[in-house]
Amino acid sequence: MFAAARQQLMDRIMQRNASLVRLLFCFTLIGSPLLVPGKVLSQVRIPKEAVADSSELDRILEAGVQLERERRWGEALSHYEEAARTYPSQQNLKLRMTTARFHLEVSRRYADRSFLQSLQQLTQQQALDLYSEVLLKVESYYVNKPDWTMLVHRGIHNIEIATGEPAFVDHYPRPVATEQSATFSRELRRVVGAMQIHDRHQARQAASMAAQIASRYLGIPPQATVLEFTCGAAASLDPYSSFLTGDQLDEVFSQIEGNFVGLGIELKGDEESLLIVNVVPDGPADHAGIRPNDRITEVDGQRTSDVTTDRAADMLKGTEMSFVVVRVESP
């Protein structure tokens, strides 16, 4: 394409000045001036729009990092997802989005009763068998051929994130010094990150090795590390795939079977409350006078700031004709 454009420009110059026999074009890098002896014919300039986009992207990243510092992972994830729709080619946004998602899912898992119960019951061998089963399902049914190295590296990333997430750390009260955590991460990447992963069996071996390293340096039960590899693999396939805990799976089935109903609202966690994004016409919330941009701050007397967003959302669901009392603040 560039060669064709250059040829068209040469043809035009030759047509405008037939006496010009020799043309000297200096092409060092794309965007360099196009020179004829003693005269600049054209020059590529950076459009103002590109500068504005760069400035806006910096602002978006800065706002996202601030949300991360405040550990508002749900809002950070929504922020990066919206930005990625505007800037789909920005890999940095995708990386931040993945990191926010992993943080959010770790905190949700360790507030999930069914997950914690499963974690207590699983042995290391059973956790590895579960990981192998998930990898087999991916290999058998997923639309794309698995990138085994990528899945293992996402597992590494996931356990590193988990060891810095308060919900995870609080569950394993053994104090961990910053130096220990850094040493663990270096050893994990030196040993497991360097392994050649060509199939699911080698991926299982990598998870087992990671579990040994985490147990040695941080005292984390091996099955907990393996489960983070399992969840990391499931969440790495695409933005819509993830590992479901027992309670989450029950919730999916209840929605499919229609056993539970909600208020008829679309909401998201925002500033320690539930922000109403949309209200379904003629639904319970609509009849109660709830409007978009309202905030639910209490559910049945319990402040939403004291529970996770998922827990608060669960409290807003119930069997048909049951009631819930909510405190709503309008703009």
C-alpha positions as CSV (number, residue, x, y, z in Angstrom):
1,M,0.0,0.0,0.0
2,F,2.8,2.4,0.9
3,A,4.7,1.5,-2.3
4,A,1.6,2.2,-4.4
5,A,1.1,5.6,-2.7
6,R,4.7,6.5,-3.4
7,Q,4.4,5.5,-7.0
8,Q,1.3,7.7,-7.4
9,L,3.1,10.7,-5.9
10,M,6.0,10.2,-8.2
11,D,3.7,10.1,-11.2
12,R,2.0,13.3,-10.2
13,I,5.3,15.1,-9.7
14,M,6.6,13.9,-13.1
15,Q,3.4,15.2,-14.8
16,R,3.6,18.6,-13.1
17,N,7.3,19.1,-14.0
18,A,8.4,17.2,-17.0
19,S,11.9,18.8,-16.9
20,L,12.6,17.3,-13.5
21,V,14.5,14.2,-14.4
22,R,16.0,13.1,-11.1
23,L,14.1,12.9,-7.9
24,L,15.7,12.3,-4.6
25,F,13.3,10.7,-2.1
26,C,14.5,10.3,1.4
27,F,12.5,7.6,3.1
28,T,14.1,6.7,6.4
29,L,11.0,5.9,8.5
30,I,7.3,6.1,7.7
31,G,6.4,9.7,8.5
32,S,9.7,11.2,7.4
33,P,9.5,14.3,5.1
34,L,9.5,13.5,1.3
35,L,12.3,15.6,-0.1
36,V,13.3,16.9,-3.5
37,P,16.6,18.7,-3.6
38,G,16.2,22.0,-1.9
39,K,12.4,21.7,-1.5
40,V,10.0,19.9,0.9
41,L,7.2,18.5,-1.1
42,S,5.1,17.0,1.7
43,Q,5.4,16.1,5.4
44,V,3.4,13.7,7.5
45,R,2.1,15.4,10.7
46,I,0.5,13.8,13.7
47,P,-3.2,14.8,13.7
48,K,-4.6,16.6,16.7
49,E,-7.2,13.9,17.1
50,A,-4.4,11.3,17.8
51,V,-2.9,13.6,20.4
52,A,-6.3,14.0,22.0
53,D,-6.9,10.2,21.9
54,S,-3.5,9.7,23.7
55,S,-4.4,12.2,26.3
56,E,-7.9,10.6,26.8
57,L,-6.3,7.1,27.1
58,D,-3.9,8.3,29.8
59,R,-6.9,9.8,31.7
60,I,-8.8,6.5,31.4
61,L,-5.8,4.5,32.7
62,E,-5.2,6.9,35.5
63,A,-8.9,6.7,36.6
64,G,-8.7,2.9,36.4
65,V,-5.6,2.7,38.5
66,Q,-7.2,4.9,41.1
67,L,-10.1,2.4,41.3
68,E,-7.6,-0.4,41.7
69,R,-5.8,1.4,44.6
70,E,-9.2,1.6,46.3
71,R,-9.8,-2.1,45.6
72,R,-13.1,-1.3,43.8
73,W,-12.6,-4.1,41.4
74,G,-16.1,-4.4,40.1
75,E,-16.1,-0.7,39.1
76,A,-12.6,-1.0,37.7
77,L,-13.7,-4.0,35.5
78,S,-16.7,-2.0,34.2
79,H,-14.5,1.0,33.6
80,Y,-11.9,-1.0,31.6
81,E,-14.6,-2.9,29.6
82,E,-16.2,0.4,28.5
83,A,-12.9,1.8,27.6
84,A,-11.9,-1.3,25.6
85,R,-15.0,-0.8,23.4
86,T,-13.7,2.6,22.5
87,Y,-10.1,1.5,22.1
88,P,-10.3,-2.2,21.1
89,S,-6.6,-2.4,20.0
90,Q,-5.1,-1.2,23.3
91,Q,-3.5,-4.2,24.9
92,N,-2.8,-2.3,28.1
93,L,-6.5,-1.9,28.6
94,K,-7.1,-5.6,28.1
95,L,-4.4,-6.5,30.6
96,R,-5.8,-4.2,33.2
97,M,-9.3,-5.6,32.5
98,T,-8.0,-9.2,33.0
99,T,-6.3,-8.2,36.3
100,A,-9.4,-6.5,37.6
101,R,-11.5,-9.5,36.7
102,F,-9.2,-11.9,38.5
103,H,-9.1,-9.7,41.6
104,L,-12.9,-9.5,41.6
105,E,-13.4,-13.2,41.1
106,V,-11.0,-14.1,43.9
107,S,-12.8,-11.8,46.4
108,R,-16.1,-13.3,45.3
109,R,-15.0,-16.9,45.6
110,Y,-13.7,-16.3,49.2
111,A,-17.0,-14.8,50.2
112,D,-18.9,-17.8,48.7
113,R,-20.0,-20.4,51.3
114,S,-20.2,-23.2,48.8
115,F,-16.6,-22.6,47.5
116,L,-15.2,-22.4,51.0
117,Q,-17.0,-25.7,51.9
118,S,-15.6,-27.4,48.8
119,L,-12.1,-26.1,49.5
120,Q,-12.2,-27.7,53.0
121,Q,-13.4,-31.0,51.7
122,L,-11.0,-31.4,48.7
123,T,-7.6,-33.1,49.0
124,Q,-4.7,-32.0,46.8
125,Q,-5.3,-35.1,44.6
126,Q,-9.0,-34.3,44.1
127,A,-8.2,-30.7,43.3
128,L,-5.7,-31.8,40.6
129,D,-8.3,-34.3,39.3
130,L,-10.8,-31.4,39.0
131,Y,-8.2,-29.3,37.2
132,S,-7.6,-32.1,34.8
133,E,-11.3,-32.5,34.2
134,V,-11.7,-28.8,33.4
135,L,-8.8,-29.0,31.0
136,L,-10.3,-32.1,29.3
137,K,-13.6,-30.3,28.8
138,V,-11.7,-27.3,27.3
139,E,-9.8,-29.6,25.0
140,S,-12.9,-31.5,23.9
141,Y,-15.5,-28.8,23.6
142,Y,-14.0,-25.4,23.3
143,V,-14.2,-23.8,19.9
144,N,-10.5,-23.0,19.7
145,K,-7.5,-25.3,20.2
146,P,-6.2,-24.7,23.8
147,D,-3.0,-22.7,24.3
148,W,-1.7,-24.8,27.2
149,T,1.2,-22.5,28.0
150,M,-1.2,-19.5,28.2
151,L,-3.6,-21.4,30.5
152,V,-0.8,-22.3,32.9
153,H,0.5,-18.7,32.8
154,R,-2.9,-17.4,33.7
155,G,-2.9,-19.8,36.6
156,I,0.4,-18.3,37.8
157,H,-1.1,-14.9,37.4
158,N,-4.2,-15.9,39.3
159,I,-2.4,-17.3,42.3
160,E,-0.1,-14.3,42.4
161,I,-3.2,-12.0,42.5
162,A,-4.9,-14.2,45.1
163,T,-1.9,-13.9,47.5
164,G,-2.3,-10.2,47.5
165,E,-6.1,-10.1,47.9
166,P,-7.3,-9.6,51.5
167,A,-10.2,-12.0,51.1
168,F,-7.7,-14.8,50.3
169,V,-5.1,-13.7,52.8
170,D,-7.6,-13.5,55.6
171,H,-8.6,-17.1,55.0
172,Y,-5.0,-18.2,55.6
173,P,-3.9,-16.2,58.7
174,R,-0.2,-17.2,58.5
175,P,1.6,-13.8,58.3
176,V,3.3,-13.3,55.0
177,A,6.1,-10.8,54.7
178,T,6.5,-8.8,51.5
179,E,9.9,-10.4,50.9
180,Q,8.4,-13.9,51.2
181,S,5.7,-13.0,48.7
182,A,8.3,-11.6,46.2
183,T,10.5,-14.7,46.7
184,F,7.5,-17.0,46.1
185,S,6.6,-15.1,42.9
186,R,10.2,-15.3,41.5
187,E,10.5,-19.0,42.3
188,L,7.1,-19.7,40.8
189,R,8.0,-18.0,37.5
190,R,11.5,-19.4,37.5
191,V,10.3,-23.0,37.9
192,V,6.7,-23.2,36.6
193,G,6.9,-20.3,34.2
194,A,9.8,-21.9,32.4
195,M,8.1,-25.3,31.9
196,Q,7.3,-26.5,28.4
197,I,3.6,-27.1,28.3
198,H,2.3,-29.0,25.3
199,D,-0.7,-30.8,26.6
200,R,-3.1,-31.0,29.6
201,H,-1.0,-33.6,31.4
202,Q,1.9,-31.2,31.5
203,A,-0.4,-28.4,32.6
204,R,-1.5,-30.6,35.5
205,Q,2.2,-31.2,36.4
206,A,2.8,-27.5,36.4
207,A,-0.2,-26.8,38.7
208,S,1.1,-29.5,41.1
209,M,4.6,-27.9,41.1
210,A,3.0,-24.5,41.8
211,A,1.1,-25.9,44.7
212,Q,4.3,-27.3,46.2
213,I,6.0,-23.9,45.9
214,A,3.1,-22.0,47.4
215,S,3.0,-24.4,50.3
216,R,6.7,-24.2,50.9
217,Y,7.0,-20.4,50.8
218,L,3.6,-19.1,51.9
219,G,2.0,-22.1,53.7
220,I,-1.0,-22.1,51.4
221,P,-2.8,-25.5,51.2
222,P,-1.9,-27.1,47.9
223,Q,-5.6,-27.6,46.9
224,A,-6.2,-23.8,47.2
225,T,-3.4,-23.1,44.7
226,V,-4.7,-25.8,42.3
227,L,-8.2,-24.3,42.5
228,E,-6.8,-20.9,41.5
229,F,-5.2,-22.6,38.5
230,T,-8.5,-24.1,37.7
231,C,-10.4,-20.8,38.0
232,G,-7.7,-19.0,36.0
233,A,-7.9,-21.5,33.2
234,A,-11.7,-21.2,32.9
235,A,-11.6,-17.4,33.0
236,S,-8.9,-17.2,30.3
237,L,-10.9,-18.7,27.4
238,D,-12.9,-15.5,26.6
239,P,-14.7,-12.7,28.5
240,Y,-17.8,-14.9,29.0
241,S,-16.3,-18.0,30.5
242,S,-15.6,-18.5,34.2
243,F,-15.6,-21.2,36.9
244,L,-18.9,-21.4,38.7
245,T,-19.1,-22.3,42.4
246,G,-21.9,-24.5,43.7
247,D,-24.0,-21.6,44.8
248,Q,-23.4,-19.7,41.5
249,L,-24.4,-22.8,39.5
250,D,-27.6,-23.1,41.6
251,E,-28.4,-19.4,40.9
252,V,-28.0,-20.0,37.2
253,F,-30.4,-23.0,37.3
254,S,-32.9,-21.0,39.4
255,Q,-32.9,-18.3,36.8
256,I,-33.4,-20.8,34.0
257,E,-36.2,-22.6,35.8
258,G,-37.8,-19.5,37.1
259,N,-37.8,-20.4,40.8
260,F,-36.8,-17.0,41.9
261,V,-37.7,-13.5,40.8
262,G,-36.0,-10.1,41.2
263,L,-37.1,-6.5,41.4
264,G,-36.9,-5.9,37.7
265,I,-33.7,-3.7,37.8
266,E,-30.2,-3.7,36.3
267,L,-27.7,-2.6,38.8
268,K,-24.0,-2.4,39.6
269,G,-21.8,-1.9,42.7
270,D,-20.8,1.8,42.9
271,E,-19.5,3.8,45.9
272,E,-20.5,1.3,48.5
273,S,-24.1,1.1,47.2
274,L,-26.1,-0.5,44.4
275,L,-26.5,1.9,41.5
276,I,-29.7,1.4,39.5
277,V,-28.6,1.4,35.8
278,N,-32.0,0.5,34.3
279,V,-35.5,-0.3,35.5
280,V,-37.7,-2.9,33.7
281,P,-41.0,-1.2,32.7
282,D,-44.1,-2.5,34.6
283,G,-41.9,-4.5,37.0
284,P,-41.9,-4.4,40.8
285,A,-39.3,-1.7,41.1
286,D,-41.0,0.4,38.5
287,H,-44.3,0.2,40.4
288,A,-42.5,1.1,43.6
289,G,-41.2,4.3,42.0
290,I,-37.5,3.3,41.7
291,R,-35.8,5.1,38.8
292,P,-32.4,4.9,37.0
293,N,-29.5,6.5,38.9
294,D,-31.2,5.8,42.2
295,R,-29.0,4.0,44.7
296,I,-30.0,1.2,47.0
297,T,-28.2,1.6,50.3
298,E,-30.0,-0.9,52.5
299,V,-31.7,-4.2,52.0
300,D,-34.0,-5.5,54.8
301,G,-32.1,-3.2,57.2
302,Q,-28.6,-4.3,56.2
303,R,-26.4,-1.7,54.6
304,T,-25.1,-2.6,51.2
305,S,-21.7,-1.2,52.1
306,D,-21.3,-4.1,54.7
307,V,-21.8,-6.9,52.2
308,T,-20.4,-7.8,48.8
309,T,-22.3,-6.7,45.7
310,D,-23.2,-10.3,44.9
311,R,-24.6,-10.9,48.3
312,A,-26.6,-7.7,48.2
313,A,-28.0,-8.7,44.8
314,D,-28.9,-12.1,46.2
315,M,-30.9,-10.4,49.0
316,L,-33.0,-8.6,46.3
317,K,-34.3,-12.0,44.9
318,G,-36.9,-14.3,46.4
319,T,-39.8,-16.5,45.6
320,E,-42.7,-14.9,43.7
321,M,-45.0,-12.7,45.9
322,S,-42.4,-12.4,48.6
323,F,-41.4,-8.9,49.8
324,V,-38.1,-7.1,50.4
325,V,-37.7,-3.7,52.0
326,V,-35.0,-1.4,50.4
327,R,-33.7,2.0,51.3
328,V,-33.3,4.1,48.1
329,E,-31.5,7.4,47.7
330,S,-32.3,9.5,44.6
331,P,-30.0,12.1,43.0
